[in-house]
Structures are given as structure tokens and as C-alpha cells.
Amino acid sequence: MDAVTIKGTTRLYAVLGDPVSQVRAPALLNPLFAGIGLDAVLVPVEVSPAGLADAVRGLTAVRNLDGLLVTVPHKTACRELADRVTEAAALSGSVNALRRLPDGGWEGANFDGEGFVRGLRTAGHEPRGATVCLAGAGGAGSAMTVALLRAGAHVTVWDADADRAAALAARLAPHFPGRLVAAPGHVDADLAVNATPAGLRPGDPLPFSPAALRPGTLVADIIMSPRRTALLRAAEESGLAVHHGEPMLAEQITLYRDFFRLG
């Protein structure tokens, strides 16, 4: 990648997270900016949950900042900081992108779910009619649950915080009758997904045991760094097919480009 030239005219984008050492968006979006001749740069911004609201308010005052990407653990909190949200973000209760509104406020959207579903389909895995068990009812997990249900899957969602999973199921069940339940642990499934941060740090426990899954289950992880997470290694050792985290982000690039109106 050629060096980015920063000028006084450069438009700014930031990706908010805690941590941010694992984020891949700058490596994908900065070449996009360069490729379409856009004078813009995306930088990682590490901010704690306690400082998030202050950080977003401060960034709102930066007049040459056009948009924010949001990663763990801020997706749910940033939905509350948005002035308006898309339908998918409203259903999921979380956002992973915020764009500047003409009045200076923020519109939030969440492309995690659609990016994940597109990534599955690109890899030859059709979610329509599939039985999916998904670990994690946080920002990414809630968006992925919405997208999988919209794609025609049947979803069982669970979370270490059982109340959070139950609240997600209660909110979405009227929109997708008979296709969503909150239940502890993984059951027989065509697809088992980790949508939690487990695996981001060395020594993290597995979000579930691949050895307990039936033969033929596809195991997916949204963690992108490391690419081959402990969960995916364990799944391969159990003879199961795996789906890595990168396709979810790669498939979001077109969605970000449209949302931020990039050329």
C-alpha cells in the first residue's frame, strides 16, 4: 500500500474500539479511498466504555470528520448515541457505522449481519432454511441474528448474560415468528457461530465446544485477528468445516461505500 498523504483538505474517518489493535478496517478502507481518488483517511481510535460518550461528543465537533466505524465493545452503546438509525440497526439495537447528518448529528447503521450473510453465501453456504446456533447477543451477535432471520434461517441464540439473549429473542420474535429462541448452549445445528469477543485475546476460553457439535456442522467465528482462532483450530481438529472472520468485513466494504456515499 502506498503511503497516505495527509493534507489540510483530508476528510477523516475513525474506528472506535477497546482494544483497536485487532481492527482490519483501515487496511481495507484506506486503499479503497486511494483507489477512488478520495482525499480521506481512516484511523483507529481506542476509547474505553467509560469515555465513549465524551469521545463521540468530541468527535462531533471535528468538522472534517465524516464518519465513524464501531467495533467491540461499543456497538450497543453507540446505537444510543445516534440521532437516528436504520431499520436493521433498530431491530438489532446496535450500530457499527455512524455517518454525519447535514445538521451535524449521526445516523447509525449495522452491517455486521448483512456482511456475515453475504460472506457465507460467497463461500457457498446458504443460510436459508439452515438451523443456526449463535453465541453472543451483543452488538455483533444481535445484528447477525437479525440478518440470519431475514435470510430465512432458524436461530437459537445464547449469551453468558442469559437476560440479554432473552431480551433479544423477545424483541425479535414478533418479527420472525417461530424461527428464534433463546436457549443455553448449542444444540444440533447446520451452522454454529461465535459472535462474542472470546478468542480475541490469548487464553480466552472457547465460546463453545466444537467436539459437542454433530458431524457436518459448519463452525464460524467473527474474530479476524488471529485469523485461525482457538475455536476454529478446535473445530478443524474435530473434523468440522470452518468459516473465518475476514469475509464478514470484506463483504461490508461495498455497504460502507454506499452508506458513506464514497464516490
Secondary structure, DSSP 4 states (H G I P E B T S, - for coil): -PPPPP-TT-EEEEEEESS-TT--HHHHHHHHHHHTT--EEEEEEE--GGGHHHHHHHHHT-TTEEEEEE-TT-HHHHHHH-SEE-HHHHHHT--SEEEE-TTS-EEEE--HHHHHHHHHHHTT---TT-EEEEE--SHHHHHHHHHHHHTT-EEEEE-SSHHHHHHHHHHHTTTSTTSEEE-SS--S-SEEEE-SSTTSSTTPPPSS-GGGSPTT-EEEE---SSSS-HHHHHHHHTT-EEE-SHHHHHTHHHHHHHHTT--
